[in-house]
Amino acid sequence: MSRKEFDDAISSGRKLVILDDLVLDVDPFISKHPGGRFVIEHNVGTDISKFFFGGYSLEGNIGKQTPGYNHSPFAR
């Protein structure tokens, strides 16, 4: 999928994210995410690798560095 195709899909309402080199449709998973719906919805259309692998935290990240969440092997 090209970047233009990805952006067009997002514009048309698809719930896609990028994880490494994969484009994932997260729509079926949004309501099941253990961290809550907001976490996924806030990141639709972005590369979520930094969150998924623990290099960044969405919560409490303004003005300070916080440890990220490192997903379990099961989540991976």
PyMOL commands that set and color helices and strands:
alter all, ss='L'
color gray80, all
select helices_A, chain A and resi 3-11+27-32+37-42+49-52
alter helices_A, ss='H'
color red, helices_A
select strands_A, chain A and resi 16-19+22-25
alter strands_A, ss='S'
color yellow, strands_A
deselect
rebuild
show_as cartoon
